[in-house]
Amino acid sequence: MNTVLVQAHELSGRCSVERPTMATLALTALGPFPITPDVPVRLVPEGDQELQTFYPETIGVQATSADLDPEVIGYTDHRREDSIDVLLWPRRSACPLTAPGTSYPGDGGGQALGFSAESGVALIAGEDATDGRAQSAFSFNVETGLVTEASAEHQLETTLAYATITPFEDGLLVAGGEDPVMDVDPADRVRSSAGYFYQPLTGAFDPNPIDLLWDRSRHAAVALQNGATLLVSGLARGGLVKQLQAVFPGTRQHSIVGLAALEVGRLEPTALLLDDGRILVGGGQFENGNPVGQVEWFSANASESRGSLPLPPRPNRAFFALPGGGALSVPGCVGAASSCAPWEGTFITPDLQAHPFAMPATTGCPIPERPLLVPGGVGGTPLLIASYPNAPTCVWRFNPWPGAAANGADPLSQPRFEPYSLELEPPPDARTRPLATGPSSFVWISQAEPGVHGVRLDARGAFTYEVDSLTAPDEVDRFRPKYLVPDRPLSVDAGEPRPYDSGALELRESDAGVVFWVTETRFGDVTMTFELDRAASGSDPREGPPVVVFGATPVGDASCPWPPPAGNALPDGELATVVLARRGATVTLSNGKGSSVRCAVPEGMTPIGFGLGALPIVVRGLTIERQ
């Protein structure tokens, strides 16, 4: 038996955990093994808990407590030697992370935010201010709740605003930016051509700057899969930068050799690492302030352009990476709302097809100047946040599934944002994008009440287990599954039934090519069990089980087909069971007793999705058990 010390931490102030007599946490061990029974642990003042498990591979825990009001949750999949730290949050409650009266971060805007999953630390640095805030930094450990404000000897080496922060080596890299202290006019400011490495263990910046070749500010940055930081566009001495540039870990050297270039340079762009490894660059503006409509894609190592797509040039476009390699975009509005009509979001598919859809502007929730897209927790789709001066914040949740009474002429047949009950007070400062710290959590800076705030929506992550079927319905909407999301809009003709209803997902001919992804999670060795029913065509579902996708590799298609069913025809009213077992680089497809096929797949942790196979069928159940 292996013993792992689990230390549960709590936030201070109004988000501290109340501990009534006999209150317990249910701890679930997470790792590449079958689900184990929850371990009830008594809450003690010190917060130290011991979790005993038969699996030495335990890498994290999921924590929930139904004894407390509000419900307390926590999640981590980061283990350090023989101990695991997990931070407890009140579910879906906004929590202050800085003490009242804290001077940094302030209300100047221009702060850089970044998160390192390896260290579990979120870092905020710099500010558009003429005082010491421009040289300040703040870090928050999402596993322990520890807050660190940079002391005078540990501040940034220079005053900065509009830099970027990315995970780098075992810490974070602050890159570029501009000096807001000497010249208030941004056009006259001196831009930085240096990067500064922040070490979370010491809470200090390396005094030796990293040369970045160009002075650069109001750019974007993204961490590549090889550990390098990719710097994207922004303004330099020669104008808007098109050439991509990388800073490599270890050597800390910069390079443009072998890297692609943008078609359109831009100020304040968005750069996203998509679910399939590609890089998306979108939004931003030209030097004259006009918005850029062109969206561009690049290979995972940024060496090749992978296409572009023109969207309507609208100001302050927000982007969000969707499961499977797609993306979502929502523009803002500057000036009269009539000049921004129609307000449309865009569902961008992995093959770069744009599907516009109407946005829900109302008198109480008009088109925001700067929309914000943040993780939405269960369901894999984002929340849209709109902050307004002296007015309540509006929150919507993206829904890609056709809704009740949907038909081709009904707005409910289209992707859409729907009102979502979540109080974010104080509201996020829309000038500074909130920082995702996981698929169910994010932090933000507020202008109304200067400081840092955060929220955890759910206790989910890459190693989450689901005991129930993954086709189970959402808690409030029976026409969308709780744990599945399509990688593109679904077609619904007038009078046609909805593709999903109350736990049953119909894989239809009209949805050929759609992949339904299991949200938030990643899987290695697994056993998948499908419960299949006849579609309207009446064909035996064993003749056409789903195609299953591991990352980018399909199985069950023509290149690796399911075996023909064994035994007699399936009786009417009976469900068919087919099983897929993945072990290392081999997948075994079983379709009835004694009938199986083996196929090769890449090893490692990947997302899992599935779609239409040889025939239309109805999926009534899906379980995935880690091995």
C-alpha positions, 0 to 999 in steps of 0.5 A: 500500500502506498501512502500519499500526504494530501494537504487541503488548503483554504482561502482567507476572508469570506471564502474560508471554509466553515467547519461544522462538527463532523464535516468531511471531504470526499477525496478521490485519488486521480491517476492512470488507473481505475476509479477507487472508492471516495475516501471520506476525510474529516476536516481538521483545522490544520488542513492536513489529510492522509489519503491511502491508495493501492496505486503508487501512480496517484498524481492528484485528488478531486475534493468535494463536500456536500456537508458544507454550504456553499459546497466546497470543491477542489481539484489538482493533478499535480503531485510533488514527491509524496505529497499533494496540495489541493486548494478548497474553493466555495463552488461558483463563488467569486473570491478575493485573492488580495487583501483589502487595500492592496495597492497592486494590482491597481486600476491602471490596466496594462498588466500582464497575466500568465499561468504555469501548470507545472509550478501551479503559479499564476503571475501578474506583472507591471501596470500602465501607471506612473508609480511603483505599480509599473514595477510590481508583481503578484503571484498566486499558488492555485494549489496552496492559496499562497499569495506572494507580492514582490518585495522591493528587492524582488521586483521587475528590473524595470517599469513595464506595461503591456508585456506578456507572461508565459510558462517557461522552464520551471517558472514564467517568462515576462517578455517585452512591454513598454515603459509607462513612467517616463512618457504617458503618451503610448506613442512616445514610450520606450519599448523593452527588448528583454525578457525576465524569468520569474522563479516561483520557488524564490518569488523573485526575478532572475536579475539577468535579462533575456535578450529578445532582439526586438523591442516589442510591446502590445503583442501576444505570446503562447507556450509551444509544446516544445517548451519555447515561448512564441512571441506574436506581432505587436509594435516594434521600432520598425512598425508592426511585427509580422515575423514570429519569434521564439525564445527557447528554454535551457539556452534562453536564446531567441530565434526566428530561423525556420519560423513562419510569418504573419500575413497581417501584423497587429497590435494587441492580438490573441494567440491561442494554442488549440486543442489539436496543437495548432496555433491561432492568431486573431483579432487586434488592430492596425496602428491607426486603430482599425480592427483586423479581421484576418485570423491565421493558423500555424503548425504546432512548432510555428514553422508553417502557415496552416491557412487563414480566414477573413472575419468581419473586422470588428473591435476587441475580438475575443477568442476561445479554443474549443475541444477538437481544434476549433475556436469561438470568436465574439467581437465587441462594439465601440460607439453606438450599438447600431454601428455594430449591428448585427452582433454575431459570434463565430463558431470556427471549425477545425477545418477553418469554416466560419459559422456566424450566429446571432448574439443576445444583446438586450437593453439590460445587457447591450453589446459590450465594448470588450467581451471576455471569454473564460472557461465554463467548466462542465460541458467544455464550452466558455462563458461570455462576460460583459462588464459595464460601467455602473451596471450589473455584469452579464454572463452567458454560456455557449451552447452548440447543441440544438435546443427545445423545439429546434428546427431550421428556422428557429434560433434554438437550432443554431449555436448560441449564448444563453444567460448563465447564473454566476455572480462575478463581483467585483466585475472583471476589468475588461481591459485585461483578459481574465487568466484561465488556471484550468478548465473550470477556474480563472482569475481576474483583475477588477477596476471597480475594486482593485485587486485580484479575484478568482472562481472555481466552477467545478472540480474537473480536470484532465484526470477526472472520473465519471461514474455515470454515462458520458451521454448523461444530460446537462443538469438544467438542459435535457437537450445538451449532454453534460460531458460531450461537445461537437466540434462544429454546428449540427444541422437541424432541418424543419420538423427534424428531431433534435440530435440529443435528448435526455441521454440519447445521442443520434449519430445521423448521416447529416452530421458525417464528419462531426466529432463529439469530444469528451470534455475537459479530460485526457486519457491514456489506457482505457476501456470504452463501452458503448450502448447502442440502439437502432436509429430510424433506419432500423439497421442493427447498430452493431453493423456501424459502431462509432468511429473513435478518435484519439487526439488526431487518430481515428479507429473504427473507420475504413482504415481500421474497421470494427469487426462484423458482429458475432452471433444472431441478429439483435432482437428489437428493443435490445441494446448492442454493446461494443467495447474498445480497449486501448493499451499503450499503442494498441487498440482492440475493437470488440463487437460481440463475443469472440470478434475483435480487431487490433489497430495501432494508435500513438501512445500517451494522454490524448482527448477522446471523441467519436462520430458517425460510423458506417450507419446511423445509430443512437448512442444511449450510453458511454463509459470510459474506465482508466486502466 
